[in-house]
Amino acid sequence: MGTIKQGILGGFSGKVGTVIGSCWKGKSCMRSIAQNVKNPRTEAQMAQRMRFKATTDFLSSMLPFIHEGYKNHAKKMTEYNAAQSYLLNNAVTGEYPDIALNYEMVLVSRGKLQKALGARAESDSGSIKITWEDNSDMPGASADDIAMAVVYDTEAKEAFYTTRGEGRRRGNPREVINIPARAAGHSLMTYLSFVSKDGRIVSDSVFCGEVHI
């Protein structure tokens, strides 16, 4: 049974018929009760599950980064949900059962700050070195913007990254991320973003290439 907390025109909590009421971020929400599915393993359903798994495996490996990278796009949803929505609509490719992420189409951050220019990654003695061009003089950029880099191990589904408290400045165009020995021989996908010094604005990320160590 549902409980009305703010009068007859207010939100409610609990189950009423086929609807469940709840509160999220101070706002009253309603959702329908999931219906029983007679055949939960149709091809369409399996394809959708594979699409969600591909994005979940990727995003779950770098949650603190995603919270920073998608904070400008978390409108009426969490940063994670905003990122997953983008990946589902833009970076998941293939037909069931060959569904996978197109890593070059992935954005690990989105925003209006000027993005990196000429970014590339290379292996460097057990680490990944990411370099870029200093484009601090371009509109929407500053030499004090902070680099945020991601290296994603596609086989271990593990991410290594730097966030706002750790990265180099845009005007010092070189970032190094140490990679553990367990990732040797794996396919590593690399990305670079920037966040403003005050942390308010982020850039779209850029794909820096696939690297092996």
N, CA, C and O of each residue as an XYZ file, in Angstrom:
852
protein
N       0.848     -1.193      0.000
C       0.000      0.000      0.000
C       0.882      1.241      0.000
O       1.865      1.305      0.739
N       0.537      2.230     -0.828
C       1.293      3.467     -0.893
C       0.883      4.445      0.186
O      -0.240      4.404      0.689
N       1.815      5.335      0.542
C       1.555      6.359      1.555
C       1.754      7.740      0.956
O       2.831      8.030      0.435
N       0.721      8.619      1.017
C       0.823      9.994      0.538
C       1.429     10.845      1.640
O       0.919     10.878      2.760
N       2.542     11.546      1.315
C       3.274     12.286      2.340
C       3.003     13.784      2.320
O       3.272     14.462      3.312
N       2.474     14.326      1.211
C       2.304     15.768      1.086
C       0.900     16.139      0.617
O       0.728     17.067     -0.173
N      -0.084     15.424      1.098
C      -1.445     15.716      0.677
C      -1.798     15.001     -0.604
O      -0.965     14.315     -1.197
N      -3.044     15.163     -1.032
C      -3.545     14.392     -2.163
C      -2.842     14.734     -3.473
O      -2.813     13.916     -4.392
N      -2.264     15.956     -3.567
C      -1.565     16.349     -4.787
C      -0.061     16.129     -4.683
O       0.666     16.469     -5.616
N       0.421     15.579     -3.593
C       1.849     15.383     -3.399
C       2.314     14.029     -3.902
O       1.526     13.235     -4.415
N       3.627     13.775     -3.743
C       4.175     12.491     -4.131
C       3.754     11.403     -3.170
O       3.198     11.688     -2.109
N       4.014     10.162     -3.529
C       3.661      9.066     -2.651
C       4.779      8.039     -2.645
O       5.622      8.013     -3.541
N       4.774      7.197     -1.625
C       5.788      6.176     -1.465
C       5.125      4.818     -1.361
O       4.146      4.649     -0.634
N       5.661      3.850     -2.089
C       5.122      2.499     -2.030
C       4.370      2.126     -3.292
O       4.468      2.810     -4.311
N       3.628      1.051     -3.220
C       2.946      0.469     -4.375
C       1.476      0.859     -4.387
O       0.774      0.725     -3.385
N       1.021      1.346     -5.543
C      -0.396      1.618     -5.759
C      -0.770      0.998     -7.101
O      -0.382      1.506     -8.154
N      -1.509     -0.081     -7.063
C      -1.872     -0.761     -8.302
C      -0.640     -1.260     -9.032
O       0.123     -2.058     -8.488
N      -0.436     -0.795    -10.265
C       0.718     -1.216    -11.062
C       1.825     -0.177    -11.058
O       2.716     -0.217    -11.907
N       1.779      0.771    -10.094
C       2.760      1.864    -10.034
C       3.440      1.872     -8.673
O       2.802      1.616     -7.652
N       4.748      2.170     -8.661
C       5.515      2.305     -7.427
C       5.992      3.746     -7.309
O       6.586      4.278     -8.247
N       5.737      4.389     -6.158
C       6.195      5.755     -5.919
C       7.446      5.757     -5.067
O       7.605      4.922     -4.176
N       8.359      6.727     -5.350
C       9.587      6.839     -4.574
C      10.101      8.263     -4.673
O       9.513      9.100     -5.357
N      11.214      8.535     -3.978
C      11.838      9.861     -4.009
C      13.290      9.704     -4.413
O      14.007      8.879     -3.847
N      13.734     10.493     -5.396
C      15.126     10.448     -5.869
C      15.637     11.864     -6.022
O      15.067     12.665     -6.762
N      16.732     12.173     -5.308
C      17.317     13.514     -5.318
C      16.293     14.584     -4.965
O      16.290     15.672     -5.542
N      15.420     14.260     -4.006
C      14.438     15.225     -3.536
C      13.224     15.367     -4.416
O      12.371     16.216     -4.155
N      13.120     14.550     -5.467
C      11.990     14.654     -6.388
C      11.148     13.386     -6.323
O      11.671     12.279     -6.197
N       9.835     13.572     -6.412
C       8.923     12.429     -6.398
C       8.951     11.749     -7.755
O       8.882     12.410     -8.791
N       9.052     10.431     -7.747
C       9.138      9.657     -8.982
C       8.125      8.519     -8.948
O       7.746      8.035     -7.881
N       7.696      8.102    -10.131
C       6.833      6.941    -10.256
C       7.394      6.031    -11.340
O       7.954      6.507    -12.327
N       7.246      4.739    -11.158
C       7.633      3.788    -12.195
C       6.648      2.625    -12.185
O       6.059      2.293    -11.157
N       6.490      2.027    -13.335
C       5.571      0.904    -13.431
C       6.241     -0.351    -12.915
O       7.466     -0.466    -12.959
N       5.455     -1.288    -12.430
C       5.971     -2.557    -11.947
C       6.307     -3.433    -13.150
O       5.525     -3.548    -14.094
N       7.479     -4.042    -13.095
C       7.900     -4.902    -14.200
C       6.920     -6.066    -14.363
O       6.516     -6.705    -13.391
N       6.562     -6.315    -15.592
C       5.645     -7.407    -15.874
C       6.419     -8.717    -16.035
O       7.582     -8.712    -16.438
N       5.777     -9.818    -15.724
C       6.390    -11.115    -15.925
C       6.628    -11.354    -17.412
O       5.759    -11.086    -18.241
N       7.808    -11.859    -17.737
C       8.149    -12.131    -19.133
C       8.097    -13.639    -19.359
O       8.802    -14.399    -18.695
N       7.256    -14.065    -20.301
C       7.090    -15.491    -20.541
C       8.343    -16.105    -21.141
O       8.713    -17.229    -20.802
N       9.001    -15.365    -22.036
C      10.210    -15.884    -22.669
C      11.323    -14.855    -22.526
O      11.476    -13.987    -23.386
N      12.114    -14.942    -21.434
C      13.128    -13.922    -21.169
C      14.379    -14.089    -22.012
O      15.346    -13.356    -21.807
N      14.398    -15.025    -22.951
C      15.606    -15.271    -23.721
C      15.357    -15.190    -25.225
O      15.946    -15.952    -25.992
N      14.510    -14.293    -25.639
C      14.359    -14.071    -27.067
C      15.624    -13.402    -27.594
O      16.406    -12.854    -26.815
N      15.829    -13.441    -28.891
C      17.038    -12.858    -29.474
C      17.117    -11.362    -29.203
O      18.195    -10.836    -28.926
N      15.980    -10.675    -29.282
C      15.979     -9.228    -29.027
C      16.362     -8.922    -27.588
O      17.108     -7.979    -27.324
N      15.847     -9.727    -26.652
C      16.173     -9.516    -25.246
C      17.633     -9.833    -24.957
O      18.283     -9.122    -24.191
N      18.149    -10.889    -25.562
C      19.551    -11.243    -25.363
C      20.470    -10.181    -25.961
O      21.523     -9.875    -25.402
N      20.067     -9.626    -27.096
C      20.863     -8.569    -27.719
C      20.927     -7.340    -26.829
O      21.983     -6.725    -26.681
N      19.785     -6.982    -26.233
C      19.760     -5.815    -25.350
C      20.610     -6.056    -24.105
O      21.285     -5.141    -23.631
N      20.586     -7.258    -23.580
C      21.413     -7.571    -22.415
C      22.895     -7.484    -22.758
O      23.695     -7.021    -21.945
N      23.264     -7.924    -23.947
C      24.657     -7.835    -24.362
C      25.087     -6.384    -24.534
O      26.217     -6.026    -24.205
N      24.191     -5.553    -25.046
C      24.494     -4.132    -25.206
C      24.749     -3.482    -23.838
O      25.705     -2.727    -23.664
N      23.878     -3.791    -22.877
C      24.048     -3.239    -21.541
C      25.311     -3.773    -20.871
O      26.007     -3.026    -20.184
N      25.612     -5.055    -21.063
C      26.803     -5.633    -20.443
C      28.073     -4.989    -20.990
O      29.009     -4.715    -20.239
N      28.104     -4.750    -22.293
C      29.285     -4.132    -22.903
C      29.561     -2.762    -22.297
O      30.710     -2.420    -22.018
N      28.509     -1.984    -22.095
C      28.698     -0.647    -21.523
C      28.964     -0.719    -20.017
O      29.756      0.062    -19.489
N      28.307     -1.649    -19.331
C      28.494     -1.778    -17.886
C      29.910     -2.214    -17.540
O      30.518     -1.671    -16.618
N      30.436     -3.185    -18.268
C      31.802     -3.649    -18.022
C      32.786     -2.493    -18.145
O      33.696     -2.352    -17.328
N      32.600     -1.676    -19.160
C      33.505     -0.548    -19.413
C      33.364      0.521    -18.332
O      34.349      0.897    -17.697
N      32.159      1.003    -18.123
C      31.952      2.131    -17.209
C      32.231      1.777    -15.753
O      32.741      2.611    -15.004
N      31.907      0.557    -15.342
C      32.096      0.167    -13.947
C      33.566      0.137    -13.543
O      33.885      0.183    -12.355
N      34.453      0.062    -14.515
C      35.885     -0.007    -14.220
C      36.481      1.360    -13.898
O      37.626      1.441    -13.453
N      35.718      2.441    -14.118
C      36.278      3.797    -13.958
C      35.243      4.766    -13.392
O      35.140      5.900    -13.861
N      34.482      4.338    -12.399
C      33.376      5.149    -11.888
C      33.790      6.549    -11.428
O      33.104      7.508    -11.782
N      34.874      6.723    -10.659
C      35.246      8.091    -10.263
C      35.524      8.988    -11.465
O      35.193     10.174    -11.450
N      36.128      8.423    -12.498
C      36.393      9.208    -13.703
C      35.087      9.612    -14.384
O      34.931     10.763    -14.793
N      34.159      8.684    -14.507
C      32.872      8.968    -15.159
C      32.097     10.014    -14.375
O      31.448     10.873    -14.973
N      32.150      9.961    -13.051
C      31.466     10.975    -12.233
C      31.998     12.373    -12.540
O      31.246     13.348    -12.537
N      33.290     12.461    -12.803
C      33.891     13.747    -13.168
C      33.599     14.086    -14.629
O      33.254     15.220    -14.962
N      33.743     13.083    -15.489
C      33.647     13.335    -16.926
C      32.257     13.639    -17.444
O      32.116     14.284    -18.483
N      31.222     13.187    -16.740
C      29.846     13.392    -17.210
C      29.033     14.305    -16.302
O      27.809     14.354    -16.419
N      29.687     15.024    -15.405
C      28.928     15.855    -14.475
C      28.193     16.995    -15.175
O      27.173     17.463    -14.669
N      28.686     17.451    -16.326
C      27.986     18.502    -17.059
C      26.788     17.976    -17.844
O      26.007     18.763    -18.379
N      26.634     16.658    -17.918
C      25.536     16.064    -18.690
C      24.605     15.231    -17.828
O      23.740     14.533    -18.356
N      24.763     15.289    -16.529
C      23.890     14.526    -15.631
C      22.661     15.355    -15.288
O      22.519     15.830    -14.162
N      21.779     15.527    -16.257
C      20.552     16.286    -16.079
C      19.404     15.323    -15.800
O      19.009     14.544    -16.667
N      18.878     15.384    -14.592
C      17.788     14.507    -14.160
C      18.173     13.028    -14.239
O      17.306     12.166    -14.383
N      19.461     12.741    -14.146
C      19.955     11.371    -14.111
C      21.350     11.385    -13.498
O      21.947     12.450    -13.338
N      21.865     10.228    -13.161
C      23.217     10.147    -12.617
C      24.244     10.285    -13.738
O      23.921     10.141    -14.917
N      25.491     10.566    -13.347
C      26.573     10.635    -14.333
C      26.742      9.289    -15.039
O      26.978      9.234    -16.245
N      26.620      8.220    -14.276
C      26.750      6.877    -14.862
C      25.677      6.641    -15.925
O      25.968      6.157    -17.019
N      24.434      6.989    -15.587
C      23.350      6.778    -16.543
C      23.517      7.639    -17.788
O      23.192      7.205    -18.893
N      24.027      8.865    -17.613
C      24.278      9.731    -18.764
C      25.337      9.124    -19.667
O      25.201      9.148    -20.890
N      26.394      8.578    -19.068
C      27.461      7.954    -19.850
C      26.961      6.694    -20.553
O      27.272      6.461    -21.721
N      26.189      5.887    -19.835
C      25.686      4.658    -20.438
C      24.738      4.962    -21.591
O      24.768      4.279    -22.615
N      23.909      5.968    -21.435
C      22.998      6.358    -22.503
C      23.783      6.767    -23.747
O      23.431      6.391    -24.865
N      24.859      7.547    -23.541
C      25.660      7.969    -24.698
C      26.298      6.765    -25.392
O      26.259      6.662    -26.618
N      26.878      5.865    -24.619
C      27.541      4.710    -25.215
C      26.549      3.811    -25.943
O      26.837      3.339    -27.043
N      25.388      3.569    -25.344
C      24.391      2.723    -25.988
C      23.960      3.284    -27.333
O      23.726      2.533    -28.280
N      23.854      4.604    -27.416
C      23.364      5.239    -28.636
C      24.447      5.529    -29.668
O      24.143      5.758    -30.839
N      25.718      5.521    -29.241
C      26.764      5.967    -30.154
C      27.965      5.038    -30.292
O      28.702      5.137    -31.273
N      28.177      4.142    -29.339
C      29.424      3.374    -29.365
C      29.240      1.861    -29.355
O      30.228      1.134    -29.457
N      28.018      1.363    -29.237
C      27.781     -0.076    -29.288
C      27.471     -0.461    -30.730
O      26.586      0.121    -31.358
N      28.199     -1.439    -31.248
C      28.038     -1.829    -32.644
C      27.792     -3.334    -32.760
O      27.968     -4.085    -31.800
N      27.378     -3.757    -33.968
C      27.219     -5.166    -34.264
C      25.810     -5.670    -34.053
O      24.961     -4.986    -33.480
N      25.583     -6.871    -34.524
C      24.308     -7.558    -34.375
C      24.509     -8.788    -33.512
O      25.577     -9.399    -33.527
N      23.482     -9.149    -32.760
C      23.550    -10.311    -31.887
C      23.942    -11.547    -32.686
O      23.367    -11.766    -33.752
N      24.888    -12.366    -32.232
C      25.571    -12.291    -30.934
C      26.908    -11.521    -30.977
O      27.662    -11.543    -30.005
N      27.197    -10.850    -32.086
C      28.479    -10.142    -32.230
C      28.327     -8.662    -31.878
O      28.503     -7.787    -32.727
N      27.999     -8.401    -30.626
C      27.799     -7.032    -30.145
C      28.994     -6.636    -29.286
O      29.422     -7.398    -28.418
N      29.529     -5.448    -29.528
C      30.712     -4.998    -28.788
C      30.781     -3.484    -28.806
O      30.046     -2.826    -29.542
N      31.677     -2.933    -27.986
C      31.939     -1.499    -28.015
C      32.893     -1.169    -29.155
O      33.870     -1.881    -29.384
N      32.606     -0.097    -29.859
C      33.576      0.494    -30.775
C      34.356      1.515    -29.945
O      33.877      2.623    -29.705
N      35.539      1.143    -29.518
C      36.277      1.963    -28.562
C      36.658      3.329    -29.112
O      36.826      4.279    -28.348
N      36.795      3.437    -30.412
C      37.127      4.733    -30.993
C      35.965      5.713    -30.898
O      36.176      6.924    -30.958
N      34.740      5.207    -30.751
C      33.553      6.062    -30.671
C      33.177      6.402    -29.229
O      32.276      7.209    -29.000
N      33.852      5.799    -28.266
C      33.547      6.025    -26.846
C      33.963      7.437    -26.434
O      35.011      7.931    -26.851
N      33.136      8.076    -25.617
C      33.521      9.309    -24.933
C      33.473      9.034    -23.434
O      32.425      8.678    -22.895
N      34.611      9.201    -22.763
C      34.643      9.008    -21.313
C      34.371     10.308    -20.579
O      34.273     10.320    -19.352
N      34.250     11.396    -21.314
C      33.823     12.673    -20.742
C      33.163     13.479    -21.849
O      33.437     13.285    -23.033
N      32.283     14.395    -21.433
C      31.618     15.273    -22.391
C      31.471     16.662    -21.779
O      31.087     16.804    -20.618
N      31.779     17.674    -22.567
C      31.645     19.028    -22.062
C      32.105     20.062    -23.071
O      32.527     19.720    -24.176
N      32.020     21.331    -22.686
C      32.267     22.445    -23.593
C      33.699     22.967    -23.558
O      34.058     23.828    -24.362
N      34.520     22.463    -22.645
C      35.913     22.881    -22.605
C      36.606     22.414    -23.885
O      36.257     21.372    -24.441
N      37.586     23.186    -24.347
C      38.315     22.806    -25.567
C      38.985     21.444    -25.379
O      39.694     21.223    -24.397
N      38.753     20.530    -26.332
C      39.313     19.184    -26.183
C      40.773     19.135    -26.615
O      41.306     20.108    -27.148
N      41.405     18.010    -26.382
C      42.822     17.836    -26.692
C      43.039     17.837    -28.202
O      42.167     17.440    -28.976
N      44.207     18.288    -28.593
C      44.585     18.352    -30.002
C      45.829     17.500    -30.220
O      46.810     17.619    -29.487
N      45.779     16.645    -31.228
C      46.942     15.837    -31.576
C      47.363     14.841    -30.517
O      48.550     14.535    -30.401
N      46.421     14.327    -29.739
C      46.765     13.397    -28.659
C      47.107     12.016    -29.210
O      46.444     11.515    -30.119
N      48.133     11.418    -28.655
C      48.543     10.059    -29.040
C      49.165      9.361    -27.838
O      49.680     10.009    -26.927
N      49.110      8.026    -27.848
C      49.639      7.232    -26.746
C      50.688      6.260    -27.264
O      50.622      5.798    -28.402
N      51.658      5.960    -26.405
C      52.682      4.975    -26.747
C      53.164      4.276    -25.488
O      53.084      4.817    -24.385
N      53.673      3.045    -25.681
C      54.215      2.278    -24.569
C      55.579      2.827    -24.181
O      56.375      3.200    -25.043
N      55.848      2.877    -22.865
C      57.103      3.459    -22.388
C      57.540      2.763    -21.100
O      57.227      3.227    -20.003
N      58.265      1.650    -21.234
C      58.856      0.938    -20.088
C      57.839      0.608    -18.994
O      57.998      1.036    -17.851
N      56.811     -0.140    -19.335
C      55.822     -0.553    -18.353
C      54.794      0.491    -18.018
O      54.034      0.334    -17.062
N      54.757      1.547    -18.784
C      53.760      2.603    -18.586
C      53.229      3.043    -19.945
O      53.761      2.664    -20.988
N      52.184      3.838    -19.915
C      51.638      4.427    -21.131
C      51.870      5.930    -21.070
O      51.467      6.595    -20.116
N      52.519      6.450    -22.092
C      52.766      7.887    -22.183
C      51.802      8.499    -23.190
O      51.739      8.066    -24.340
N      51.065      9.492    -22.761
C      50.124     10.200    -23.630
C      50.634     11.634    -23.811
O      50.900     12.340    -22.838
N      50.763     12.038    -25.052
C      51.216     13.395    -25.356
C      50.160     14.100    -26.201
O      49.316     13.456    -26.823
N      50.217     15.416    -26.216
C      49.280     16.212    -26.996
C      49.916     17.550    -27.359
O      50.987     17.892    -26.856
N      49.263     18.294    -28.221
C      49.739     19.617    -28.597
C      49.206     20.645    -27.599
O      48.056     20.569    -27.168
N      50.038     21.582    -27.246
C      49.608     22.650    -26.337
C      48.738     23.629    -27.132
O      49.243     24.460    -27.887
N      47.431     23.512    -26.947
C      46.505     24.413    -27.638
C      45.861     25.388    -26.662
O      44.683     25.723    -26.782
N      46.654     25.837    -25.693
C      46.149     26.734    -24.650
C      45.650     28.055    -25.191
O      44.858     28.735    -24.539
N      46.116     28.436    -26.406
C      45.721     29.725    -26.969
C      44.407     29.654    -27.737
O      43.947     30.666    -28.267
N      43.800     28.477    -27.805
C      42.535     28.336    -28.522
C      41.372     28.777    -27.636
O      41.475     28.707    -26.411
N      40.265     29.231    -28.233
C      39.093     29.620    -27.431
C      38.606     28.456    -26.571
O      38.579     27.311    -27.022
N      38.225     28.755    -25.338
C      37.725     27.720    -24.443
C      38.801     26.839    -23.857
O      38.514     25.740    -23.383
N      40.061     27.314    -23.883
C      41.169     26.533    -23.331
C      42.028     27.414    -22.445
O      42.048     28.636    -22.589
N      42.745     26.771    -21.519
C      43.678     27.478    -20.643
C      44.872     26.571    -20.383
O      44.731     25.349    -20.329
N      46.043     27.169    -20.223
C      47.234     26.385    -19.920
C      47.087     25.655    -18.592
O      47.776     24.663    -18.354
N      46.192     26.136    -17.716
C      45.991     25.515    -16.404
C      44.934     24.419    -16.391
O      44.706     23.807    -15.347
N      44.285     24.156    -17.518
C      43.349     23.037    -17.577
C      44.091     21.754    -17.212
O      45.258     21.580    -17.565
N      43.408     20.862    -16.504
C      44.045     19.661    -15.969
C      43.706     18.442    -16.825
O      42.543     18.194    -17.144
N      44.728     17.695    -17.185
C      44.544     16.495    -18.003
C      43.959     15.360    -17.171
O      44.343     15.158    -16.019
N      43.032     14.627    -17.765
C      42.488     13.404    -17.173
C      42.630     12.305    -18.227
O      42.056     12.402    -19.311
N      43.388     11.273    -17.909
C      43.680     10.217    -18.877
C      43.142      8.877    -18.411
O      43.077      8.600    -17.213
N      42.755      8.043    -19.379
C      42.256      6.701    -19.097
C      42.985      5.698    -19.971
O      43.178      5.925    -21.165
N      43.391      4.578    -19.365
C      43.878      3.415    -20.098
C      42.977      2.248    -19.709
O      42.878      1.894    -18.534
N      42.317      1.651    -20.711
C      41.359      0.573    -20.436
C      41.875     -0.741    -20.999
O      42.166     -0.845    -22.191
N      41.987     -1.739    -20.136
C      42.414     -3.083    -20.511
C      41.191     -3.858    -20.978
O      40.338     -4.215    -20.165
N      41.095     -4.124    -22.284
C      39.894     -4.740    -22.842
C      39.753     -6.207    -22.451
O      38.645     -6.744    -22.463
N      40.844     -6.853    -22.110
C      40.778     -8.271    -21.746
C      40.446     -8.459    -20.267
O      39.624     -9.307    -19.920
N      41.072     -7.683    -19.403
C      40.811     -7.784    -17.961
C      39.622     -6.937    -17.529
O      39.147     -7.056    -16.399
N      39.138     -6.072    -18.437
C      38.047     -5.138    -18.123
C      38.405     -4.297    -16.897
O      37.619     -4.157    -15.959
N      39.606     -3.750    -16.939
C      40.162     -2.971    -15.842
C      40.660     -1.637    -16.396
O      41.197     -1.582    -17.502
N      40.483     -0.579    -15.633
C      40.908      0.752    -16.091
C      41.935      1.353    -15.144
O      41.901      1.131    -13.933
N      42.848      2.118    -15.726
C      43.847      2.878    -14.985
C      43.714      4.326    -15.451
O      43.655      4.585    -16.653
N      43.667      5.270    -14.512
C      43.335      6.628    -14.933
C      43.834      7.669    -13.947
O      44.195      7.357    -12.812
N      43.845      8.903    -14.404
C      44.122     10.050    -13.543
C      42.904     10.957    -13.574
O      42.221     11.056    -14.594
N      42.633     11.617    -12.459
C      41.526     12.563    -12.391
C      42.061     13.940    -12.000
O      43.271     14.164    -12.026
N      41.185     14.844    -11.645
C      41.537     16.255    -11.496
C      42.650     16.503    -10.478
O      43.434     17.438    -10.645
N      42.734     15.693     -9.437
C      43.751     15.942     -8.427
C      45.130     15.430     -8.785
O      46.081     15.626     -8.027
N      45.255     14.765     -9.948
C      46.505     14.084    -10.262
C      47.151     14.505    -11.585
O      48.361     14.357    -11.750
N      46.377     15.019    -12.511
C      46.857     15.190    -13.877
C      47.787     16.374    -14.098
O      47.860     17.302    -13.292
N      48.499     16.306    -15.228
C      49.334     17.417    -15.677
C      48.451     18.530    -16.237
O      47.246     18.353    -16.412
N      49.067     19.676    -16.514
C      48.351     20.809    -17.094
C      48.366     20.738    -18.621
O      49.253     20.128    -19.219
N      47.369     21.371    -19.240
C      47.296     21.404    -20.702
C      48.601     21.966    -21.289
O      49.080     21.504    -22.325
N      49.156     22.960    -20.612
C      50.374     23.593    -21.099
C      51.630     22.769    -20.888
O      52.710     23.172    -21.322
N      51.512     21.615    -20.225
C      52.644     20.698    -20.011
C      52.263     19.365    -20.643
O      51.904     18.425    -19.933
N      52.337     19.273    -21.972
C      51.633     18.225    -22.730
C      52.240     16.824    -22.683
O      52.723     16.307    -23.691
N      52.206     16.224    -21.499
C      52.710     14.848    -21.365
C      52.149     14.252    -20.082
O      52.305     14.824    -19.003
N      51.503     13.112    -20.201
C      50.959     12.396    -19.041
C      51.439     10.953    -19.088
O      51.461     10.340    -20.155
N      51.824     10.409    -17.936
C      52.308      9.022    -17.865
C      51.452      8.259    -16.861
O      51.236      8.716    -15.739
N      50.967      7.091    -17.278
C      50.184      6.227    -16.391
C      50.900      4.890    -16.271
O      51.134      4.210    -17.270
N      51.245      4.519    -15.052
C      51.905      3.236    -14.809
C      50.904      2.097    -14.954
O      49.774      2.181    -14.473
N      51.332      1.044    -15.616
C      50.467     -0.102    -15.889
C      51.059     -1.338    -15.223
O      52.243     -1.614    -15.413
N      50.276     -2.098    -14.445
C      50.795     -3.292    -13.770
C      51.201     -4.378    -14.763
O      50.709     -4.428    -15.890
N      52.096     -5.231    -14.324
C      52.628     -6.284    -15.194
C      51.535     -7.224    -15.691
O      51.671     -7.823    -16.758
N      50.456     -7.357    -14.927
C      49.391     -8.288    -15.329
C      48.718     -7.881    -16.642
O      48.024     -8.689    -17.259
N      48.920     -6.633    -17.071
C      48.313     -6.171    -18.320
C      49.219     -6.388    -19.524
O      48.857     -6.005    -20.637
N      50.378     -6.989    -19.330
C      51.322     -7.197    -20.424
C      50.684     -8.024    -21.537
O      50.082     -9.068    -21.287
N      50.827     -7.541    -22.764
C      50.290     -8.240    -23.927
C      48.824     -7.990    -24.197
O      48.303     -8.429    -25.222
N      48.141     -7.289    -23.296
C      46.714     -7.013    -23.480
C      46.498     -5.807    -24.399
O      47.393     -4.985    -24.597
N      45.320     -5.729    -24.936
C      44.939     -4.588    -25.770
C      44.463     -3.457    -24.866
O      43.475     -3.612    -24.149
N      45.160     -2.316    -24.895
C      44.864     -1.182    -24.030
C      44.351     -0.015    -24.866
O      45.018      0.438    -25.797
N      43.151      0.467    -24.521
C      42.555      1.609    -25.196
C      42.799      2.871    -24.372
O      42.656      2.845    -23.150
N      43.162      3.963    -25.018
C      43.585      5.161    -24.295
C      42.749      6.375    -24.670
O      42.339      6.539    -25.819
N      42.503      7.229    -23.665
C      41.658      8.416    -23.845
C      42.252      9.582    -23.064
O      42.936      9.387    -22.059
N      41.982     10.796    -23.539
C      42.442     11.998    -22.854
C      41.334     13.040    -22.821
O      40.663     13.286    -23.824
N      41.151     13.650    -21.651
C      40.181     14.732    -21.449
C      40.869     15.860    -20.704
O      41.995     15.714    -20.228
N      40.172     17.001    -20.608
C      40.622     18.091    -19.753
C      39.472     18.549    -18.867
O      38.302     18.455    -19.238
N      39.832     19.048    -17.687
C      38.869     19.677    -16.785
C      39.461     21.019    -16.376
O      40.669     21.133    -16.166
N      38.613     22.029    -16.264
C      39.100     23.355    -15.887
C      39.683     23.322    -14.483
O      39.352     22.446    -13.684
N      40.555     24.285    -14.186
C      41.240     24.316    -12.899
C      40.269     24.347    -11.731
O      40.538     23.754    -10.686
N      39.128     25.040    -11.899
C      38.141     25.106    -10.819
C      37.218     23.892    -10.787
O      36.359     23.792     -9.912
N      37.390     22.964    -11.739
C      36.623     21.729    -11.759
C      35.213     21.842    -12.297
O      34.455     20.874    -12.236
N      34.841     22.995    -12.823
C      33.449     23.202    -13.224
C      33.141     22.690    -14.627
O      32.017     22.257    -14.882
N      34.095     22.728    -15.532
C      33.844     22.392    -16.935
C      34.811     21.311    -17.381
O      35.990     21.342    -17.030
N      34.315     20.359    -18.149
C      35.166     19.323    -18.735
C      35.084     19.394    -20.246
O      34.225     20.075    -20.806
N      35.991     18.681    -20.898
C      35.987     18.609    -22.358
C      35.457     17.267    -22.825
O      35.374     16.316    -22.049
N      35.101     17.196    -24.088
C      34.913     15.890    -24.707
C      36.252     15.168    -24.658
O      37.301     15.793    -24.815
N      36.224     13.872    -24.444
C      37.465     13.102    -24.489
C      37.846     12.840    -25.946
O      37.023     12.959    -26.854
N      39.102     12.485    -26.139
C      39.570     12.058    -27.468
C      40.212     10.683    -27.330
O      40.811     10.370    -26.301
N      40.085      9.881    -28.350
C      40.686      8.551    -28.376
C      42.134      8.698    -28.817
O      42.413      9.275    -29.868
N      43.059      8.174    -28.008
C      44.494      8.363    -28.282
C      45.136      7.143    -28.941
O      46.326      7.161    -29.252
N      44.357      6.093    -29.153
C      44.878      4.917    -29.843
C      44.899      3.668    -28.987
O      44.678      3.712    -27.776
N      45.174      2.544    -29.650
C      45.318      1.233    -28.985
C      46.801      0.955    -28.798
O      47.597      1.132    -29.719
N      47.167      0.514    -27.587
C      48.571      0.311    -27.233
C      48.732     -1.036    -26.556
O      47.807     -1.521    -25.903
N      49.912     -1.650    -26.709
C      50.270     -2.865    -25.978
C      51.584     -2.598    -25.229
O      52.435     -1.845    -25.703
N      51.736     -3.218    -24.066
C      53.003     -3.096    -23.330
C      53.649     -4.470    -23.193
O      54.724     -4.590    -22.606
